[in-house]
Amino acid sequence: MSETTRDSLRERALVLDAADPLAARRKLFALDDDGVYLDGNSLGALPVHVPARVQDVLTRQWGELRIRSWDESGWWTAPERIGDRIAPLVGAAAGQIVVGDSTSVNVFKAVVAAARIAGEGRDEILVDATTFPTDGYIAASAARLTGHRIVPLAPADVPAALGPRTAAVLLNHVDYRSGRLHDLPGLTAAVHAAGAVVVWDLCHSAGALPVGLDEHGVDLAVGCTYKYLNGGPGSPAYLYVAERHQAAFDSPLPGWNSHADPFGMTPDYAPAEGSVRGRVGTPDIVSMLTLEAALDVWDGVSVDAVRAKSLALTDFFLECVEAYAPAGRVTSVTPAAHAERGSQVALRCDGAEPVMRRLIERGVVGDLRRPDVLRFGFTPLYVGFADAERAARILAEVLAGDTVG
């Protein structure tokens, strides 16, 4: 790389950071001053105020109030209350999201319920063949249990595959490997035109870009909270059930927490009203309240502003990579078009594993997907343009075999 090019890009990064309306959010997170954290698409950074809030949960709510905290500390209503905190981030009105369980468990609930909502005479479940593997595993199990046939295919091939036999379609909003953003409005409309029910996995989009669940008429959706929502390792996932489907939502896991009278302890199951139907057993309170505290960093933040910065960051990073990296060593597999890009950049690279290991040693933390994809997640609340420039510069040095700091 030429010194002039490097200086020019560094100067631009400083100007962009100075003009960034989200820059002040960075101080809300526990980050290393001498590193670049680009793995928030796997595990979001810790908001600095969360440990004190968790300490209160442990010492006062559990340690002092004990069982009284189910009422006095609001433990019992936490799944719906926190769901309403997440709702604006994914474009949903209150009362349609319940927090709890893992993404995998919620995928199972959603796919089985979608097949049941679709009704008799439809015996196919279409699933994104490029999706995160667990979604495919769960969908296949749901198909076996409900007597449906699983049809794996690429998202782009979904419209042509839809027909009178289609019951449900499970799709990822953003591909976890490439960062490709799929057409949620268009695919949802196509599924509905065929009379089927769609389930969207939002793990790699919620908190990074506008989703518009209500606006686009999505039926059901699931997502995790430990990536862009910064809920912490293993934080509970969430389930969205559109209001129009809640009366018909027939969960395959009807636990006591979703009973209309949970403390009646009756042998017969009667489902509760609304999003409560998505609950199963006793919530993981410590993890759930950790998530609730973490969501405070979103107060006053516009998802549109997050999206604008995300696109600007990934554009700038790609520009820096092109300017710095040795010719032919890396190729972007993330779409260049903004309408097709999530909030990560995936670079195909021979020897990806040792390259990422060396990057991490030098303070640039991303991750990889075997055999040859380097992934860099850009979390707009705490990643800046100087971070993007530095990451691209160190990547180029690693690729060139330069060990200079």
C-alpha positions in Angstrom: 0.0 0.0 0.0 1.3 3.5 -0.7 1.8 5.8 2.2 -0.3 8.5 0.5 -3.2 6.1 0.1 -2.9 5.0 3.7 -2.8 8.6 5.0 -5.8 9.6 2.9 -7.9 6.8 4.2 -6.9 7.4 7.8 -7.8 11.0 7.4 -11.2 10.1 5.9 -11.9 7.7 8.8 -11.3 10.5 11.3 -13.6 12.9 9.5 -16.3 10.2 9.2 -16.0 9.4 12.9 -16.2 13.0 13.9 -19.5 13.4 11.9 -21.0 10.1 13.2 -24.2 10.7 15.2 -23.8 7.3 16.9 -20.2 7.7 17.9 -21.0 8.6 21.5 -22.6 5.2 21.9 -19.2 3.5 21.9 -18.5 4.6 25.5 -21.5 2.6 26.6 -19.6 -0.7 25.9 -16.7 -2.5 27.5 -14.1 -2.5 24.6 -10.3 -2.5 24.4 -8.8 0.8 23.3 -6.1 -0.9 21.4 -8.2 -3.5 19.6 -10.9 -3.7 16.9 -13.9 -5.9 17.7 -15.6 -7.1 14.5 -17.4 -10.2 15.9 -20.5 -8.6 17.2 -22.4 -10.7 14.7 -21.5 -13.7 16.9 -21.4 -12.1 20.3 -22.2 -8.5 21.0 -20.0 -6.5 23.4 -20.9 -6.0 27.0 -22.7 -2.8 27.9 -20.8 -1.3 30.8 -23.9 -0.8 33.0 -25.0 -4.4 32.8 -22.9 -6.0 35.6 -24.3 -3.6 38.3 -27.8 -4.5 37.2 -27.1 -8.2 37.2 -25.6 -7.8 40.7 -28.9 -6.3 41.9 -30.8 -9.3 40.4 -28.5 -11.7 42.3 -28.1 -10.0 45.6 -31.4 -8.1 46.1 -34.0 -9.7 43.9 -32.9 -13.3 44.4 -30.8 -12.9 47.6 -33.2 -10.8 49.6 -36.7 -10.9 48.0 -36.3 -14.5 46.8 -39.7 -16.0 45.7 -41.3 -12.5 46.1 -39.4 -11.3 43.1 -41.8 -13.2 40.8 -44.3 -10.5 41.6 -42.4 -7.6 43.2 -39.5 -7.6 40.7 -41.6 -8.4 37.7 -40.0 -11.7 37.0 -43.3 -13.3 35.9 -44.1 -10.7 33.2 -40.5 -10.4 31.9 -40.9 -12.5 28.7 -43.6 -10.2 27.4 -42.2 -7.0 28.8 -38.8 -7.5 27.2 -40.5 -8.7 24.0 -42.1 -5.3 23.9 -38.6 -3.7 24.2 -37.4 -5.7 21.2 -40.5 -5.0 19.1 -39.6 -1.5 17.8 -36.2 -2.8 16.7 -37.8 -5.3 14.4 -40.8 -3.2 13.3 -43.5 -4.8 15.5 -46.2 -3.4 17.6 -46.4 -4.4 21.3 -48.0 -7.7 22.3 -46.5 -9.9 19.5 -43.1 -10.9 20.8 -42.3 -13.2 23.8 -38.7 -13.7 25.0 -37.5 -17.1 26.1 -35.9 -20.4 25.1 -33.2 -20.7 22.4 -33.5 -19.8 18.7 -33.6 -23.5 17.9 -36.5 -24.1 20.2 -38.4 -21.1 18.8 -37.8 -22.3 15.2 -39.4 -25.6 16.2 -42.4 -23.9 17.7 -42.8 -21.5 14.7 -42.4 -24.1 12.0 -44.8 -26.6 13.5 -47.3 -23.8 14.3 -47.0 -22.5 10.8 -47.7 -25.9 9.3 -50.8 -26.2 11.5 -52.0 -22.7 10.6 -51.7 -23.5 6.9 -54.2 -26.3 7.3 -55.1 -29.5 5.6 -54.0 -30.4 2.1 -50.6 -28.7 2.3 -47.8 -31.1 2.9 -44.6 -29.3 2.0 -42.3 -27.2 4.2 -39.7 -25.2 2.2 -36.5 -24.3 3.9 -33.5 -22.2 3.0 -30.8 -24.7 2.0 -28.1 -22.1 2.7 -29.4 -21.3 6.2 -27.6 -21.8 9.5 -27.6 -25.6 9.8 -29.7 -25.8 13.0 -32.7 -24.2 11.2 -32.5 -27.0 8.6 -32.2 -29.7 11.2 -35.2 -28.4 13.2 -37.3 -27.9 10.1 -36.6 -31.4 9.0 -37.6 -32.7 12.4 -40.8 -30.6 12.3 -41.6 -32.0 8.9 -41.2 -35.6 10.1 -43.4 -34.9 13.2 -46.2 -33.2 11.2 -46.1 -35.6 8.2 -44.8 -33.0 5.9 -42.1 -33.2 3.2 -39.1 -31.0 3.6 -37.9 -29.1 0.4 -34.5 -27.4 0.8 -33.7 -24.8 -1.8 -32.0 -21.4 -2.3 -34.1 -18.4 -1.2 -34.0 -17.0 -4.8 -35.7 -20.3 -5.9 -38.6 -20.0 -3.4 -41.1 -18.2 -5.6 -40.9 -20.7 -8.4 -41.3 -23.6 -5.9 -44.4 -22.3 -4.2 -47.7 -24.0 -4.9 -50.9 -25.5 -3.5 -48.9 -28.0 -1.5 -46.8 -25.5 0.3 -47.6 -25.1 4.0 -44.7 -23.1 5.5 -41.5 -21.5 4.4 -38.5 -21.0 6.7 -36.0 -18.3 5.6 -33.1 -16.4 7.0 -33.2 -12.7 6.6 -29.4 -12.4 6.4 -27.1 -15.3 5.3 -24.7 -16.1 8.2 -21.8 -16.9 5.8 -21.9 -14.3 3.1 -23.9 -11.5 4.8 -26.4 -11.5 1.9 -29.7 -9.7 2.8 -32.7 -11.6 1.4 -35.8 -9.8 0.1 -38.1 -10.1 3.1 -41.0 -8.0 1.6 -40.9 -9.7 -1.8 -40.6 -13.3 -0.5 -43.2 -12.8 2.2 -45.6 -11.5 -0.5 -44.9 -14.5 -2.7 -45.5 -16.9 0.1 -48.8 -15.3 1.0 -49.9 -15.3 -2.7 -49.4 -19.1 -2.6 -51.6 -19.3 0.5 -48.7 -20.4 2.7 -47.2 -19.2 6.0 -43.7 -17.7 6.3 -41.3 -17.9 9.2 -38.2 -15.5 9.2 -35.0 -16.0 11.2 -33.7 -12.6 12.2 -30.6 -13.6 14.0 -28.3 -11.6 11.7 -30.6 -8.7 11.0 -32.3 -7.6 14.2 -30.4 -4.6 15.6 -28.5 -4.1 12.4 -31.1 -3.0 10.0 -34.8 -2.3 9.7 -36.9 -5.5 9.5 -40.5 -4.2 9.2 -42.4 -7.3 10.5 -45.7 -5.6 10.8 -45.3 -3.5 7.7 -44.6 -6.4 5.5 -47.1 -8.8 7.0 -44.7 -11.4 8.3 -46.5 -14.3 10.0 -43.9 -15.6 12.4 -40.3 -14.8 13.2 -37.6 -15.8 15.6 -34.2 -14.4 16.6 -31.4 -14.5 19.0 -30.4 -11.6 21.3 -26.7 -12.2 21.9 -25.5 -10.7 18.6 -26.4 -7.1 17.6 -28.7 -6.8 20.7 -25.8 -7.5 23.1 -27.7 -9.7 25.5 -24.8 -11.8 26.5 -23.7 -15.4 25.8 -26.6 -17.7 25.7 -29.1 -14.9 26.2 -32.7 -16.0 25.5 -34.2 -15.8 22.0 -37.6 -14.4 21.0 -40.6 -15.5 19.1 -42.9 -13.1 17.1 -46.4 -14.2 16.3 -48.4 -11.7 14.3 -51.5 -10.6 16.2 -53.8 -12.0 13.5 -52.4 -15.5 14.0 -52.3 -15.6 17.8 -55.7 -17.2 18.3 -54.7 -20.0 15.9 -51.1 -20.4 17.1 -50.9 -24.0 18.3 -47.6 -24.5 20.0 -46.0 -28.0 19.8 -44.6 -27.3 23.3 -47.5 -26.4 25.5 -45.9 -25.8 28.8 -47.4 -24.6 32.0 -46.1 -21.1 31.4 -48.4 -20.7 28.4 -51.5 -22.1 30.1 -54.4 -19.8 30.6 -54.3 -20.6 34.3 -50.7 -21.6 35.0 -51.2 -22.0 38.7 -54.5 -23.9 38.4 -52.4 -27.0 37.7 -55.2 -28.7 35.8 -54.5 -31.8 33.7 -56.0 -30.4 30.6 -54.2 -27.7 28.6 -55.9 -24.4 27.8 -53.7 -21.9 25.9 -53.3 -18.3 27.2 -54.3 -15.4 25.0 -51.8 -13.4 22.9 -48.0 -13.8 22.7 -48.0 -15.7 26.1 -48.9 -18.8 24.0 -45.2 -18.8 22.9 -44.0 -19.5 26.4 -43.1 -23.0 27.6 -41.5 -23.5 31.0 -40.0 -21.3 33.7 -38.0 -18.5 32.2 -34.2 -18.1 32.6 -34.6 -15.1 34.8 -30.9 -14.1 35.3 -30.1 -14.3 31.6 -33.4 -12.6 30.7 -32.9 -9.7 33.0 -29.3 -9.3 31.8 -30.8 -8.9 28.3 -33.3 -6.4 29.6 -30.5 -4.2 31.0 -28.5 -4.5 27.8 -31.4 -3.2 25.7 -31.0 0.2 27.5 -28.2 1.1 25.0 -31.0 1.3 22.3 -32.9 4.1 24.1 -33.1 7.0 21.7 -31.5 5.1 18.8 -33.1 5.1 15.3 -32.7 1.7 13.5 -32.6 3.8 10.3 -29.5 5.6 11.6 -28.0 2.3 12.5 -28.6 1.0 9.0 -27.1 4.1 7.4 -23.9 3.8 9.4 -23.7 0.0 8.8 -23.8 0.5 5.0 -21.2 3.4 5.3 -18.9 1.3 7.5 -19.0 -1.8 5.2 -18.6 0.4 2.1 -15.5 2.0 3.7 -14.1 -1.3 4.9 -14.4 -2.8 1.4 -12.8 0.3 -0.1 -9.8 0.0 2.4 -9.4 -3.7 1.7 -9.3 -3.1 -2.1 -6.7 -0.3 -1.5 -4.5 -2.2 0.9 -4.7 -6.0 0.3 -2.3 -7.7 -2.0 -3.9 -8.3 -5.4 -5.8 -11.6 -5.6 -5.5 -12.6 -2.0 -9.1 -11.9 -0.9 -12.4 -11.7 -2.7 -15.6 -10.3 -1.2 -18.6 -12.7 -1.2 -20.8 -10.1 0.4 -23.0 -8.4 -2.2 -22.0 -4.9 -3.2 -25.6 -3.7 -3.6 -26.9 -2.1 -0.4 -30.3 -3.7 -0.9 -28.6 -7.1 -0.7 -26.2 -6.5 2.1 -26.5 -7.1 5.9 -24.0 -5.7 8.4 -21.0 -8.0 7.8 -18.3 -8.4 5.2 -17.3 -11.9 4.2 -14.0 -12.3 2.4 -12.9 -15.5 0.6 -9.3 -16.2 1.5 -7.0 -19.1 1.0 -5.6 -20.1 4.4 -8.4 -18.3 6.2 -7.9 -20.1 9.5 -4.2 -19.0 10.1 -5.0 -15.6 8.7 -7.8 -15.0 11.2 -5.6 -16.4 14.0 -2.9 -13.9 13.2 -5.5 -11.1 13.0 -6.7 -11.9 16.4 -3.2 -12.0 17.8 -2.8 -8.4 16.4 -6.0 -7.2 18.0 -8.5 -7.5 15.1 -11.2 -9.9 16.2 -13.4 -11.4 13.5 -14.2 -15.0 12.9 -14.3 -17.5 10.0 -16.5 -20.0 8.4 -14.6 -23.0 7.0 -13.0 -23.6 4.7 -12.1 -20.2 3.4 -14.3 -17.3 4.6 -13.2 -14.5 6.9 -16.2 -12.8 8.5 -16.1 -9.2 9.9 -19.2 -8.0 11.7 -19.9 -4.3 11.9 -21.9 -3.3 14.9 -22.8 0.4 14.3 -23.3 1.2 18.0 -19.7 0.7 18.8 -17.6 0.2 15.7 -16.2 3.3 14.0 -14.6 4.1 10.7 -11.1 4.3 12.2 -11.7 0.7 13.3 -12.6 -0.3 9.8 -9.5 1.3 8.3 -7.2 -0.3 10.9 -8.7 -3.7 10.4 -8.2 -3.5 6.6 -4.7 -2.3 7.1 -3.7 -5.0 9.5 -5.4 -7.6 7.3 -3.3 -6.4 4.4 -0.1 -6.7 6.5 -1.0 -10.2 7.6 -1.7 -11.3 4.0 1.6 -9.8 2.9 3.4 -11.6 5.8 4.3 -8.3 7.5 4.5 -8.6 11.3 5.0 -4.9 11.9 2.6 -3.6 14.6 
